[in-house]
């Protein structure tokens, strides 16, 4: 197949990113690596990226102003659509809480991070899974309920552990700080959930994979960033998602 023929196979995917930019950078690398692996040569991904300013969004998260955040990200989606995106990916777990607003504003297919993660877990034959992420992701239904609806039993840390997992995300990982003491905390949280019967653990924040790898966990790790990026490659190459 010629380069022009292979390139013609790709759709254009719009990425709503910047939440945080550290994890958006991981998405960009993983998706391009996936395209290169599939197409070879000098091929790279046909992507459009709108990277939003995370600070005002984080402030709105703290206030629970989800309608305002939905409007911001819906506008981002519309900008990507106007630029030629044929589908969208929201490069964050927490902000999937407003995915309906983006869907309504664009009517484009959106690769849902919880759905592709559930598929990956079920492919491995697991049914009882631990979920780590922001407080919103661990306690609210926008992510967790989709996993439950897919037939999974979801375990989350206790309140104190959740608070520290959340703090590390916002105060360290989203600011590019990868600290050994925080890795050790995550490892202990994962071990505690494994002791309660978790067969695997979802890294349900797109920054956690910057700190925790498979070798840090006694049970299988499902990194949502990696899984989501792989689904993006499938979309770009016009495969079912």
Secondary structure, DSSP 8 states (H G I E B T S, - for coil): --HHHHHHT---EEEEE-TTHHHHHHHHHHHHHHHHHHH-TT----EEEEE--HHHHHHHHHHT-HHHHHHHHHHHHHHHHHTT-SEEEES-SGGGGGHHHHHHHH--EE--HHHHHHHHHHHTT--EEEEES-HHHHHSHHHHHHHHHTT-EEE---HHHHHHHHHHHHHTGGGT---HHHHHHHHHHHHHHHHTT-SEEEE-STTGGGT--GGG-SSEEEEHHHHHHHHHHHHHTT---
